[in-house]
Amino acid sequence: DSEYFGKFMGIQSKNLRRMFMFDTKNNDIISINEPQIGDVIETKDGRYGIVKYVGKVDHCSQIMVGLSLFKWDPNAHDGCVNGKRYFKAKNGKAFLFNLWELKAIHSY
């Protein structure tokens, strides 16, 4: 799926970065590739979007990543959560994700 998406978006596979690097011997996370504003992200549940926000939000103590999704989602919003605007997107195309919910970063 991500290979097809990469070809569709004109992204070369050499520019694909996995979100997490693992120590296969101990099965531990050894590093995290942090997404940057403008990166194209693939989520673990198969959604794709452009990073519009990286940081803390009022309802969570963890770093969150705000994506402007490529496809409308009935559970998405417009970048405003509980009356606070984190970024702008069309209604139904904004979603906040935890880092562990992200699969890969597609860089141009």
Gaussian input, Z-matrix of N, CA and C with variables (Angstrom, degrees):
# hf/3-21g

backbone

0 1
 N
 C     1     B1
 C     2     B2     1     A1
 N     3     B3     2     A2     1     D1
 C     4     B4     3     A3     2     D2
 C     5     B5     4     A4     3     D3
 N     6     B6     5     A5     4     D4
 C     7     B7     6     A6     5     D5
 C     8     B8     7     A7     6     D6
 N     9     B9     8     A8     7     D7
 C    10    B10     9     A9     8     D8
 C    11    B11    10    A10     9     D9
 N    12    B12    11    A11    10    D10
 C    13    B13    12    A12    11    D11
 C    14    B14    13    A13    12    D12
 N    15    B15    14    A14    13    D13
 C    16    B16    15    A15    14    D14
 C    17    B17    16    A16    15    D15
 N    18    B18    17    A17    16    D16
 C    19    B19    18    A18    17    D17
 C    20    B20    19    A19    18    D18
 N    21    B21    20    A20    19    D19
 C    22    B22    21    A21    20    D20
 C    23    B23    22    A22    21    D21
 N    24    B24    23    A23    22    D22
 C    25    B25    24    A24    23    D23
 C    26    B26    25    A25    24    D24
 N    27    B27    26    A26    25    D25
 C    28    B28    27    A27    26    D26
 C    29    B29    28    A28    27    D27
 N    30    B30    29    A29    28    D28
 C    31    B31    30    A30    29    D29
 C    32    B32    31    A31    30    D30
 N    33    B33    32    A32    31    D31
 C    34    B34    33    A33    32    D32
 C    35    B35    34    A34    33    D33
 N    36    B36    35    A35    34    D34
 C    37    B37    36    A36    35    D35
 C    38    B38    37    A37    36    D36
 N    39    B39    38    A38    37    D37
 C    40    B40    39    A39    38    D38
 C    41    B41    40    A40    39    D39
 N    42    B42    41    A41    40    D40
 C    43    B43    42    A42    41    D41
 C    44    B44    43    A43    42    D42
 N    45    B45    44    A44    43    D43
 C    46    B46    45    A45    44    D44
 C    47    B47    46    A46    45    D45
 N    48    B48    47    A47    46    D46
 C    49    B49    48    A48    47    D47
 C    50    B50    49    A49    48    D48
 N    51    B51    50    A50    49    D49
 C    52    B52    51    A51    50    D50
 C    53    B53    52    A52    51    D51
 N    54    B54    53    A53    52    D52
 C    55    B55    54    A54    53    D53
 C    56    B56    55    A55    54    D54
 N    57    B57    56    A56    55    D55
 C    58    B58    57    A57    56    D56
 C    59    B59    58    A58    57    D57
 N    60    B60    59    A59    58    D58
 C    61    B61    60    A60    59    D59
 C    62    B62    61    A61    60    D60
 N    63    B63    62    A62    61    D61
 C    64    B64    63    A63    62    D62
 C    65    B65    64    A64    63    D63
 N    66    B66    65    A65    64    D64
 C    67    B67    66    A66    65    D65
 C    68    B68    67    A67    66    D66
 N    69    B69    68    A68    67    D67
 C    70    B70    69    A69    68    D68
 C    71    B71    70    A70    69    D69
 N    72    B72    71    A71    70    D70
 C    73    B73    72    A72    71    D71
 C    74    B74    73    A73    72    D72
 N    75    B75    74    A74    73    D73
 C    76    B76    75    A75    74    D74
 C    77    B77    76    A76    75    D75
 N    78    B78    77    A77    76    D76
 C    79    B79    78    A78    77    D77
 C    80    B80    79    A79    78    D78
 N    81    B81    80    A80    79    D79
 C    82    B82    81    A81    80    D80
 C    83    B83    82    A82    81    D81
 N    84    B84    83    A83    82    D82
 C    85    B85    84    A84    83    D83
 C    86    B86    85    A85    84    D84
 N    87    B87    86    A86    85    D85
 C    88    B88    87    A87    86    D86
 C    89    B89    88    A88    87    D87
 N    90    B90    89    A89    88    D88
 C    91    B91    90    A90    89    D89
 C    92    B92    91    A91    90    D90
 N    93    B93    92    A92    91    D91
 C    94    B94    93    A93    92    D92
 C    95    B95    94    A94    93    D93
 N    96    B96    95    A95    94    D94
 C    97    B97    96    A96    95    D95
 C    98    B98    97    A97    96    D96
 N    99    B99    98    A98    97    D97
 C   100   B100    99    A99    98    D98
 C   101   B101   100   A100    99    D99
 N   102   B102   101   A101   100   D100
 C   103   B103   102   A102   101   D101
 C   104   B104   103   A103   102   D102
 N   105   B105   104   A104   103   D103
 C   106   B106   105   A105   104   D104
 C   107   B107   106   A106   105   D105
 N   108   B108   107   A107   106   D106
 C   109   B109   108   A108   107   D107
 C   110   B110   109   A109   108   D108
 N   111   B111   110   A110   109   D109
 C   112   B112   111   A111   110   D110
 C   113   B113   112   A112   111   D111
 N   114   B114   113   A113   112   D112
 C   115   B115   114   A114   113   D113
 C   116   B116   115   A115   114   D114
 N   117   B117   116   A116   115   D115
 C   118   B118   117   A117   116   D116
 C   119   B119   118   A118   117   D117
 N   120   B120   119   A119   118   D118
 C   121   B121   120   A120   119   D119
 C   122   B122   121   A121   120   D120
 N   123   B123   122   A122   121   D121
 C   124   B124   123   A123   122   D122
 C   125   B125   124   A124   123   D123
 N   126   B126   125   A125   124   D124
 C   127   B127   126   A126   125   D125
 C   128   B128   127   A127   126   D126
 N   129   B129   128   A128   127   D127
 C   130   B130   129   A129   128   D128
 C   131   B131   130   A130   129   D129
 N   132   B132   131   A131   130   D130
 C   133   B133   132   A132   131   D131
 C   134   B134   133   A133   132   D132
 N   135   B135   134   A134   133   D133
 C   136   B136   135   A135   134   D134
 C   137   B137   136   A136   135   D135
 N   138   B138   137   A137   136   D136
 C   139   B139   138   A138   137   D137
 C   140   B140   139   A139   138   D138
 N   141   B141   140   A140   139   D139
 C   142   B142   141   A141   140   D140
 C   143   B143   142   A142   141   D141
 N   144   B144   143   A143   142   D142
 C   145   B145   144   A144   143   D143
 C   146   B146   145   A145   144   D144
 N   147   B147   146   A146   145   D145
 C   148   B148   147   A147   146   D146
 C   149   B149   148   A148   147   D147
 N   150   B150   149   A149   148   D148
 C   151   B151   150   A150   149   D149
 C   152   B152   151   A151   150   D150
 N   153   B153   152   A152   151   D151
 C   154   B154   153   A153   152   D152
 C   155   B155   154   A154   153   D153
 N   156   B156   155   A155   154   D154
 C   157   B157   156   A156   155   D155
 C   158   B158   157   A157   156   D156
 N   159   B159   158   A158   157   D157
 C   160   B160   159   A159   158   D158
 C   161   B161   160   A160   159   D159
 N   162   B162   161   A161   160   D160
 C   163   B163   162   A162   161   D161
 C   164   B164   163   A163   162   D162
 N   165   B165   164   A164   163   D163
 C   166   B166   165   A165   164   D164
 C   167   B167   166   A166   165   D165
 N   168   B168   167   A167   166   D166
 C   169   B169   168   A168   167   D167
 C   170   B170   169   A169   168   D168
 N   171   B171   170   A170   169   D169
 C   172   B172   171   A171   170   D170
 C   173   B173   172   A172   171   D171
 N   174   B174   173   A173   172   D172
 C   175   B175   174   A174   173   D173
 C   176   B176   175   A175   174   D174
 N   177   B177   176   A176   175   D175
 C   178   B178   177   A177   176   D176
 C   179   B179   178   A178   177   D177
 N   180   B180   179   A179   178   D178
 C   181   B181   180   A180   179   D179
 C   182   B182   181   A181   180   D180
 N   183   B183   182   A182   181   D181
 C   184   B184   183   A183   182   D182
 C   185   B185   184   A184   183   D183
 N   186   B186   185   A185   184   D184
 C   187   B187   186   A186   185   D185
 C   188   B188   187   A187   186   D186
 N   189   B189   188   A188   187   D187
 C   190   B190   189   A189   188   D188
 C   191   B191   190   A190   189   D189
 N   192   B192   191   A191   190   D190
 C   193   B193   192   A192   191   D191
 C   194   B194   193   A193   192   D192
 N   195   B195   194   A194   193   D193
 C   196   B196   195   A195   194   D194
 C   197   B197   196   A196   195   D195
 N   198   B198   197   A197   196   D196
 C   199   B199   198   A198   197   D197
 C   200   B200   199   A199   198   D198
 N   201   B201   200   A200   199   D199
 C   202   B202   201   A201   200   D200
 C   203   B203   202   A202   201   D201
 N   204   B204   203   A203   202   D202
 C   205   B205   204   A204   203   D203
 C   206   B206   205   A205   204   D204
 N   207   B207   206   A206   205   D205
 C   208   B208   207   A207   206   D206
 C   209   B209   208   A208   207   D207
 N   210   B210   209   A209   208   D208
 C   211   B211   210   A210   209   D209
 C   212   B212   211   A211   210   D210
 N   213   B213   212   A212   211   D211
 C   214   B214   213   A213   212   D212
 C   215   B215   214   A214   213   D213
 N   216   B216   215   A215   214   D214
 C   217   B217   216   A216   215   D215
 C   218   B218   217   A217   216   D216
 N   219   B219   218   A218   217   D217
 C   220   B220   219   A219   218   D218
 C   221   B221   220   A220   219   D219
 N   222   B222   221   A221   220   D220
 C   223   B223   222   A222   221   D221
 C   224   B224   223   A223   222   D222
 N   225   B225   224   A224   223   D223
 C   226   B226   225   A225   224   D224
 C   227   B227   226   A226   225   D225
 N   228   B228   227   A227   226   D226
 C   229   B229   228   A228   227   D227
 C   230   B230   229   A229   228   D228
 N   231   B231   230   A230   229   D229
 C   232   B232   231   A231   230   D230
 C   233   B233   232   A232   231   D231
 N   234   B234   233   A233   232   D232
 C   235   B235   234   A234   233   D233
 C   236   B236   235   A235   234   D234
 N   237   B237   236   A236   235   D235
 C   238   B238   237   A237   236   D236
 C   239   B239   238   A238   237   D237
 N   240   B240   239   A239   238   D238
 C   241   B241   240   A240   239   D239
 C   242   B242   241   A241   240   D240
 N   243   B243   242   A242   241   D241
 C   244   B244   243   A243   242   D242
 C   245   B245   244   A244   243   D243
 N   246   B246   245   A245   244   D244
 C   247   B247   246   A246   245   D245
 C   248   B248   247   A247   246   D246
 N   249   B249   248   A248   247   D247
 C   250   B250   249   A249   248   D248
 C   251   B251   250   A250   249   D249
 N   252   B252   251   A251   250   D250
 C   253   B253   252   A252   251   D251
 C   254   B254   253   A253   252   D252
 N   255   B255   254   A254   253   D253
 C   256   B256   255   A255   254   D254
 C   257   B257   256   A256   255   D255
 N   258   B258   257   A257   256   D256
 C   259   B259   258   A258   257   D257
 C   260   B260   259   A259   258   D258
 N   261   B261   260   A260   259   D259
 C   262   B262   261   A261   260   D260
 C   263   B263   262   A262   261   D261
 N   264   B264   263   A263   262   D262
 C   265   B265   264   A264   263   D263
 C   266   B266   265   A265   264   D264
 N   267   B267   266   A266   265   D265
 C   268   B268   267   A267   266   D266
 C   269   B269   268   A268   267   D267
 N   270   B270   269   A269   268   D268
 C   271   B271   270   A270   269   D269
 C   272   B272   271   A271   270   D270
 N   273   B273   272   A272   271   D271
 C   274   B274   273   A273   272   D272
 C   275   B275   274   A274   273   D273
 N   276   B276   275   A275   274   D274
 C   277   B277   276   A276   275   D275
 C   278   B278   277   A277   276   D276
 N   279   B279   278   A278   277   D277
 C   280   B280   279   A279   278   D278
 C   281   B281   280   A280   279   D279
 N   282   B282   281   A281   280   D280
 C   283   B283   282   A282   281   D281
 C   284   B284   283   A283   282   D282
 N   285   B285   284   A284   283   D283
 C   286   B286   285   A285   284   D284
 C   287   B287   286   A286   285   D285
 N   288   B288   287   A287   286   D286
 C   289   B289   288   A288   287   D287
 C   290   B290   289   A289   288   D288
 N   291   B291   290   A290   289   D289
 C   292   B292   291   A291   290   D290
 C   293   B293   292   A292   291   D291
 N   294   B294   293   A293   292   D292
 C   295   B295   294   A294   293   D293
 C   296   B296   295   A295   294   D294
 N   297   B297   296   A296   295   D295
 C   298   B298   297   A297   296   D296
 C   299   B299   298   A298   297   D297
 N   300   B300   299   A299   298   D298
 C   301   B301   300   A300   299   D299
 C   302   B302   301   A301   300   D300
 N   303   B303   302   A302   301   D301
 C   304   B304   303   A303   302   D302
 C   305   B305   304   A304   303   D303
 N   306   B306   305   A305   304   D304
 C   307   B307   306   A306   305   D305
 C   308   B308   307   A307   306   D306
 N   309   B309   308   A308   307   D307
 C   310   B310   309   A309   308   D308
 C   311   B311   310   A310   309   D309
 N   312   B312   311   A311   310   D310
 C   313   B313   312   A312   311   D311
 C   314   B314   313   A313   312   D312
 N   315   B315   314   A314   313   D313
 C   316   B316   315   A315   314   D314
 C   317   B317   316   A316   315   D315
 N   318   B318   317   A317   316   D316
 C   319   B319   318   A318   317   D317
 C   320   B320   319   A319   318   D318
 N   321   B321   320   A320   319   D319
 C   322   B322   321   A321   320   D320
 C   323   B323   322   A322   321   D321

   B1=1.4413
   B2=1.5223
   B3=1.3430
   B4=1.4669
   B5=1.5290
   B6=1.3336
   B7=1.4694
   B8=1.5233
   B9=1.3256
   B10=1.4619
   B11=1.5205
   B12=1.3350
   B13=1.4595
   B14=1.5185
   B15=1.3303
   B16=1.4577
   B17=1.5141
   B18=1.3256
   B19=1.4660
   B20=1.5237
   B21=1.3302
   B22=1.4542
   B23=1.5228
   B24=1.3168
   B25=1.4610
   B26=1.5252
   B27=1.3190
   B28=1.4532
   B29=1.5146
   B30=1.3175
   B31=1.4634
   B32=1.5169
   B33=1.3031
   B34=1.4550
   B35=1.5202
   B36=1.3318
   B37=1.4646
   B38=1.5229
   B39=1.3223
   B40=1.4591
   B41=1.5287
   B42=1.3433
   B43=1.4545
   B44=1.5250
   B45=1.3169
   B46=1.4508
   B47=1.5197
   B48=1.3183
   B49=1.4640
   B50=1.5162
   B51=1.2983
   B52=1.4594
   B53=1.5235
   B54=1.3068
   B55=1.4639
   B56=1.5210
   B57=1.3359
   B58=1.4509
   B59=1.5166
   B60=1.3181
   B61=1.4561
   B62=1.5225
   B63=1.3311
   B64=1.4569
   B65=1.5192
   B66=1.3251
   B67=1.4607
   B68=1.5215
   B69=1.3268
   B70=1.4675
   B71=1.5203
   B72=1.3092
   B73=1.4632
   B74=1.5320
   B75=1.3299
   B76=1.4652
   B77=1.5241
   B78=1.3377
   B79=1.4604
   B80=1.5336
   B81=1.3365
   B82=1.4574
   B83=1.5267
   B84=1.3348
   B85=1.4606
   B86=1.5215
   B87=1.3466
   B88=1.4562
   B89=1.5274
   B90=1.3248
   B91=1.4618
   B92=1.5173
   B93=1.3274
   B94=1.4549
   B95=1.5214
   B96=1.3211
   B97=1.4576
   B98=1.5184
   B99=1.3119
   B100=1.4552
   B101=1.5177
   B102=1.3253
   B103=1.4676
   B104=1.5238
   B105=1.3156
   B106=1.4546
   B107=1.5308
   B108=1.3201
   B109=1.4600
   B110=1.5293
   B111=1.3235
   B112=1.4576
   B113=1.5148
   B114=1.3436
   B115=1.4693
   B116=1.5159
   B117=1.3123
   B118=1.4621
   B119=1.5140
   B120=1.3201
   B121=1.4597
   B122=1.5231
   B123=1.3207
   B124=1.4601
   B125=1.5269
   B126=1.3324
   B127=1.4615
   B128=1.5251
   B129=1.3126
   B130=1.4649
   B131=1.5190
   B132=1.3346
   B133=1.4638
   B134=1.5274
   B135=1.3438
   B136=1.4629
   B137=1.5180
   B138=1.3195
   B139=1.4595
   B140=1.5253
   B141=1.3297
   B142=1.4622
   B143=1.5203
   B144=1.3245
   B145=1.4496
   B146=1.5113
   B147=1.3110
   B148=1.4608
   B149=1.5237
   B150=1.3326
   B151=1.4617
   B152=1.5225
   B153=1.3343
   B154=1.4619
   B155=1.5240
   B156=1.3424
   B157=1.4594
   B158=1.5258
   B159=1.3311
   B160=1.4634
   B161=1.5200
   B162=1.3238
   B163=1.4594
   B164=1.5116
   B165=1.3158
   B166=1.4585
   B167=1.5269
   B168=1.3206
   B169=1.4573
   B170=1.5305
   B171=1.3189
   B172=1.4652
   B173=1.5229
   B174=1.3159
   B175=1.4639
   B176=1.5280
   B177=1.3362
   B178=1.4634
   B179=1.5308
   B180=1.3282
   B181=1.4677
   B182=1.5296
   B183=1.3163
   B184=1.4625
   B185=1.5223
   B186=1.3303
   B187=1.4591
   B188=1.5245
   B189=1.3151
   B190=1.4616
   B191=1.5292
   B192=1.3258
   B193=1.4591
   B194=1.5226
   B195=1.3232
   B196=1.4598
   B197=1.5076
   B198=1.3296
   B199=1.4620
   B200=1.5172
   B201=1.3078
   B202=1.4534
   B203=1.5287
   B204=1.3248
   B205=1.4683
   B206=1.5234
   B207=1.3264
   B208=1.4586
   B209=1.5245
   B210=1.3341
   B211=1.4628
   B212=1.5174
   B213=1.3236
   B214=1.4517
   B215=1.5273
   B216=1.3258
   B217=1.4593
   B218=1.5272
   B219=1.3364
   B220=1.4677
   B221=1.5314
   B222=1.3215
   B223=1.4644
   B224=1.5233
   B225=1.3158
   B226=1.4656
   B227=1.5316
   B228=1.3141
   B229=1.4636
   B230=1.5226
   B231=1.3246
   B232=1.4665
   B233=1.5266
   B234=1.3483
   B235=1.4577
   B236=1.5123
   B237=1.3353
   B238=1.4563
   B239=1.5299
   B240=1.3376
   B241=1.4629
   B242=1.5293
   B243=1.3156
   B244=1.4698
   B245=1.5280
   B246=1.3268
   B247=1.4584
   B248=1.5113
   B249=1.3231
   B250=1.4703
   B251=1.5309
   B252=1.3310
   B253=1.4589
   B254=1.5190
   B255=1.3430
   B256=1.4639
   B257=1.5268
   B258=1.3302
   B259=1.4628
   B260=1.5183
   B261=1.3197
   B262=1.4601
   B263=1.5300
   B264=1.3230
   B265=1.4641
   B266=1.5205
   B267=1.3210
   B268=1.4622
   B269=1.5232
   B270=1.3320
   B271=1.4562
   B272=1.5344
   B273=1.3278
   B274=1.4625
   B275=1.5195
   B276=1.3375
   B277=1.4685
   B278=1.5240
   B279=1.3333
   B280=1.4737
   B281=1.5184
   B282=1.3289
   B283=1.4571
   B284=1.5153
   B285=1.3307
   B286=1.4613
   B287=1.5214
   B288=1.3398
   B289=1.4551
   B290=1.5244
   B291=1.3289
   B292=1.4602
   B293=1.5191
   B294=1.3206
   B295=1.4694
   B296=1.5200
   B297=1.3328
   B298=1.4666
   B299=1.5320
   B300=1.3427
   B301=1.4611
   B302=1.5279
   B303=1.3382
   B304=1.4623
   B305=1.5191
   B306=1.3269
   B307=1.4639
   B308=1.5210
   B309=1.3133
   B310=1.4687
   B311=1.5119
   B312=1.3227
   B313=1.4479
   B314=1.5249
   B315=1.3114
   B316=1.4561
   B317=1.5224
   B318=1.3197
   B319=1.4670
   B320=1.5034
   B321=1.3257
   B322=1.4636
   B323=1.4948
   A1=111.09
   A2=117.23
   A3=118.90
   A4=111.20
   A5=117.53
   A6=119.70
   A7=109.78
   A8=117.11
   A9=121.26
   A10=110.16
   A11=116.13
   A12=121.04
   A13=110.41
   A14=116.12
   A15=120.27
   A16=112.38
   A17=116.73
   A18=120.83
   A19=110.30
   A20=116.87
   A21=121.61
   A22=111.03
   A23=117.55
   A24=122.23
   A25=112.55
   A26=118.36
   A27=121.21
   A28=112.94
   A29=117.08
   A30=122.10
   A31=108.63
   A32=116.72
   A33=120.17
   A34=109.66
   A35=116.44
   A36=120.52
   A37=112.15
   A38=118.58
   A39=120.13
   A40=111.05
   A41=116.93
   A42=121.08
   A43=113.19
   A44=116.88
   A45=121.82
   A46=109.30
   A47=117.30
   A48=121.42
   A49=108.76
   A50=116.26
   A51=120.20
   A52=108.92
   A53=116.37
   A54=120.48
   A55=111.79
   A56=117.20
   A57=121.16
   A58=110.93
   A59=117.17
   A60=122.85
   A61=106.90
   A62=117.00
   A63=121.09
   A64=112.01
   A65=115.09
   A66=123.37
   A67=104.84
   A68=117.22
   A69=120.51
   A70=112.91
   A71=116.74
   A72=119.62
   A73=110.91
   A74=116.58
   A75=121.41
   A76=113.39
   A77=116.62
   A78=122.87
   A79=111.73
   A80=115.82
   A81=121.80
   A82=109.90
   A83=115.76
   A84=120.37
   A85=107.65
   A86=116.71
   A87=119.40
   A88=112.67
   A89=116.96
   A90=118.98
   A91=109.68
   A92=114.16
   A93=121.33
   A94=107.50
   A95=116.41
   A96=120.80
   A97=107.12
   A98=116.74
   A99=119.77
   A100=110.14
   A101=116.05
   A102=119.38
   A103=111.08
   A104=116.02
   A105=123.20
   A106=108.91
   A107=117.01
   A108=121.21
   A109=108.45
   A110=116.38
   A111=121.68
   A112=114.18
   A113=118.25
   A114=120.67
   A115=109.87
   A116=116.50
   A117=122.22
   A118=106.70
   A119=116.15
   A120=122.27
   A121=110.63
   A122=114.62
   A123=122.07
   A124=106.49
   A125=117.12
   A126=120.92
   A127=109.92
   A128=116.20
   A129=120.47
   A130=112.74
   A131=116.96
   A132=119.24
   A133=112.93
   A134=116.90
   A135=121.32
   A136=116.28
   A137=118.80
   A138=120.45
   A139=109.29
   A140=115.29
   A141=121.98
   A142=109.07
   A143=115.67
   A144=119.31
   A145=111.58
   A146=114.67
   A147=122.47
   A148=108.13
   A149=116.55
   A150=121.15
   A151=109.55
   A152=115.12
   A153=122.09
   A154=112.00
   A155=116.96
   A156=120.76
   A157=109.34
   A158=116.45
   A159=122.82
   A160=106.61
   A161=116.63
   A162=119.71
   A163=112.07
   A164=114.95
   A165=120.83
   A166=109.67
   A167=114.68
   A168=121.86
   A169=107.79
   A170=115.97
   A171=120.56
   A172=113.97
   A173=117.85
   A174=120.67
   A175=114.26
   A176=118.25
   A177=120.36
   A178=109.50
   A179=116.42
   A180=119.99
   A181=112.56
   A182=117.67
   A183=121.80
   A184=110.97
   A185=115.42
   A186=120.84
   A187=108.02
   A188=115.72
   A189=121.94
   A190=108.98
   A191=114.83
   A192=121.80
   A193=107.68
   A194=115.37
   A195=120.90
   A196=110.35
   A197=115.93
   A198=120.97
   A199=110.74
   A200=115.42
   A201=122.32
   A202=104.79
   A203=115.91
   A204=121.82
   A205=111.76
   A206=115.56
   A207=120.74
   A208=111.99
   A209=116.81
   A210=121.43
   A211=109.74
   A212=115.94
   A213=121.87
   A214=109.77
   A215=116.91
   A216=122.75
   A217=107.41
   A218=118.18
   A219=119.80
   A220=113.32
   A221=118.39
   A222=122.08
   A223=113.23
   A224=116.57
   A225=120.93
   A226=110.70
   A227=115.88
   A228=123.07
   A229=108.74
   A230=117.55
   A231=121.44
   A232=113.13
   A233=116.82
   A234=121.33
   A235=113.10
   A236=116.47
   A237=122.61
   A238=108.19
   A239=116.74
   A240=121.59
   A241=108.60
   A242=115.92
   A243=122.02
   A244=111.96
   A245=116.06
   A246=121.31
   A247=115.68
   A248=118.72
   A249=121.15
   A250=109.50
   A251=116.11
   A252=121.87
   A253=109.47
   A254=115.71
   A255=121.84
   A256=110.99
   A257=116.78
   A258=122.94
   A259=107.34
   A260=116.92
   A261=121.00
   A262=110.28
   A263=114.39
   A264=122.33
   A265=107.52
   A266=116.00
   A267=119.35
   A268=108.72
   A269=116.02
   A270=120.08
   A271=110.11
   A272=115.55
   A273=120.89
   A274=113.87
   A275=116.53
   A276=119.53
   A277=113.46
   A278=118.44
   A279=121.24
   A280=109.05
   A281=115.24
   A282=120.31
   A283=108.83
   A284=116.82
   A285=122.44
   A286=109.25
   A287=116.53
   A288=122.58
   A289=110.41
   A290=116.54
   A291=121.87
   A292=107.64
   A293=118.01
   A294=120.76
   A295=111.98
   A296=117.88
   A297=120.72
   A298=112.78
   A299=117.61
   A300=120.48
   A301=112.52
   A302=116.62
   A303=121.09
   A304=109.96
   A305=115.47
   A306=121.12
   A307=112.93
   A308=117.06
   A309=119.80
   A310=111.18
   A311=114.77
   A312=122.40
   A313=107.17
   A314=116.20
   A315=121.60
   A316=107.18
   A317=116.62
   A318=120.96
   A319=110.18
   A320=116.29
   A321=121.61
   A322=109.97
   D1=-46.26
   D2=-179.09
   D3=-70.48
   D4=-30.10
   D5=177.12
   D6=-66.31
   D7=-43.98
   D8=177.60
   D9=-61.22
   D10=-46.20
   D11=-179.59
   D12=-60.41
   D13=-43.26
   D14=179.15
   D15=-59.47
   D16=-42.41
   D17=177.86
   D18=-66.01
   D19=-41.18
   D20=179.90
   D21=-61.89
   D22=-41.92
   D23=-177.81
   D24=-85.45
   D25=-3.02
   D26=-179.04
   D27=77.22
   D28=25.53
   D29=-178.57
   D30=-98.28
   D31=128.75
   D32=178.77
   D33=-80.71
   D34=145.23
   D35=-176.78
   D36=-60.40
   D37=-26.15
   D38=179.14
   D39=-67.05
   D40=-17.59
   D41=179.70
   D42=-95.52
   D43=6.88
   D44=178.13
   D45=-86.19
   D46=124.40
   D47=178.05
   D48=-118.29
   D49=125.59
   D50=174.70
   D51=-68.46
   D52=148.50
   D53=-179.03
   D54=-66.19
   D55=-40.22
   D56=-174.80
   D57=-122.73
   D58=141.46
   D59=173.40
   D60=-107.47
   D61=131.67
   D62=-175.11
   D63=-111.64
   D64=146.07
   D65=167.44
   D66=-86.03
   D67=104.12
   D68=-174.07
   D69=-66.68
   D70=-25.37
   D71=179.41
   D72=-68.02
   D73=-45.70
   D74=-178.21
   D75=-102.82
   D76=-5.62
   D77=-178.52
   D78=58.51
   D79=37.61
   D80=179.50
   D81=-108.44
   D82=150.43
   D83=173.17
   D84=-74.56
   D85=127.81
   D86=179.50
   D87=-108.74
   D88=-18.83
   D89=174.72
   D90=-161.19
   D91=158.60
   D92=178.59
   D93=-126.48
   D94=128.22
   D95=172.44
   D96=-83.20
   D97=113.92
   D98=-178.04
   D99=-81.52
   D100=132.99
   D101=178.06
   D102=-70.34
   D103=150.60
   D104=179.25
   D105=-117.54
   D106=154.14
   D107=176.27
   D108=-54.40
   D109=130.02
   D110=179.41
   D111=97.36
   D112=-15.52
   D113=176.15
   D114=-65.99
   D115=148.98
   D116=171.50
   D117=-94.68
   D118=127.26
   D119=-174.73
   D120=-114.75
   D121=141.22
   D122=169.80
   D123=-107.95
   D124=128.41
   D125=178.82
   D126=-91.87
   D127=163.25
   D128=179.73
   D129=-64.37
   D130=-25.04
   D131=179.06
   D132=-93.92
   D133=12.75
   D134=171.05
   D135=90.06
   D136=10.58
   D137=176.27
   D138=-89.96
   D139=154.62
   D140=179.05
   D141=-129.03
   D142=145.68
   D143=177.15
   D144=-168.20
   D145=173.03
   D146=179.08
   D147=-100.28
   D148=134.16
   D149=179.07
   D150=-68.52
   D151=123.52
   D152=177.86
   D153=-115.36
   D154=-16.70
   D155=-177.17
   D156=-153.70
   D157=137.61
   D158=171.81
   D159=-136.61
   D160=120.60
   D161=179.29
   D162=160.25
   D163=-169.17
   D164=-179.35
   D165=-84.48
   D166=152.58
   D167=174.74
   D168=-125.14
   D169=159.76
   D170=-174.48
   D171=-59.07
   D172=-35.32
   D173=-173.65
   D174=-90.74
   D175=7.58
   D176=-176.17
   D177=-153.07
   D178=142.39
   D179=-179.75
   D180=-88.72
   D181=-9.48
   D182=-178.85
   D183=-88.42
   D184=161.08
   D185=173.21
   D186=-69.27
   D187=131.25
   D188=179.26
   D189=-116.29
   D190=154.50
   D191=178.03
   D192=-118.59
   D193=120.71
   D194=178.07
   D195=-93.03
   D196=122.27
   D197=179.62
   D198=-110.91
   D199=140.61
   D200=164.95
   D201=-92.78
   D202=105.06
   D203=-173.39
   D204=-71.10
   D205=149.35
   D206=177.49
   D207=-76.10
   D208=-28.19
   D209=179.32
   D210=-117.95
   D211=144.71
   D212=177.38
   D213=-61.34
   D214=142.98
   D215=179.59
   D216=-132.77
   D217=129.85
   D218=-177.57
   D219=-64.50
   D220=-19.11
   D221=179.65
   D222=-97.07
   D223=0.17
   D224=-176.94
   D225=-86.80
   D226=173.44
   D227=-178.06
   D228=-132.53
   D229=-157.73
   D230=-179.34
   D231=-113.36
   D232=14.70
   D233=-178.54
   D234=100.79
   D235=-3.72
   D236=177.83
   D237=-108.21
   D238=123.76
   D239=-178.74
   D240=-124.52
   D241=126.13
   D242=-179.79
   D243=50.77
   D244=40.71
   D245=176.64
   D246=83.29
   D247=-0.73
   D248=179.21
   D249=-112.40
   D250=128.53
   D251=-179.64
   D252=-88.16
   D253=122.97
   D254=177.03
   D255=-101.38
   D256=-32.84
   D257=176.21
   D258=-164.96
   D259=170.68
   D260=-179.73
   D261=-108.26
   D262=136.45
   D263=174.43
   D264=-155.60
   D265=166.11
   D266=175.31
   D267=-67.72
   D268=146.45
   D269=179.62
   D270=-57.40
   D271=132.33
   D272=-178.36
   D273=87.24
   D274=5.85
   D275=-179.17
   D276=-125.34
   D277=5.26
   D278=179.68
   D279=-111.55
   D280=139.96
   D281=-179.87
   D282=-152.03
   D283=141.73
   D284=175.52
   D285=-102.39
   D286=131.52
   D287=-178.15
   D288=-122.86
   D289=147.06
   D290=167.00
   D291=-74.15
   D292=155.23
   D293=178.24
   D294=-56.81
   D295=-37.99
   D296=-177.18
   D297=-69.67
   D298=-11.82
   D299=177.35
   D300=-87.69
   D301=-4.39
   D302=-177.71
   D303=-96.88
   D304=145.60
   D305=-177.23
   D306=-103.98
   D307=-49.10
   D308=-174.34
   D309=-152.16
   D310=155.05
   D311=174.35
   D312=-109.66
   D313=127.83
   D314=176.69
   D315=-104.68
   D316=108.86
   D317=-178.29
   D318=-101.34
   D319=145.10
   D320=177.44
   D321=-89.78

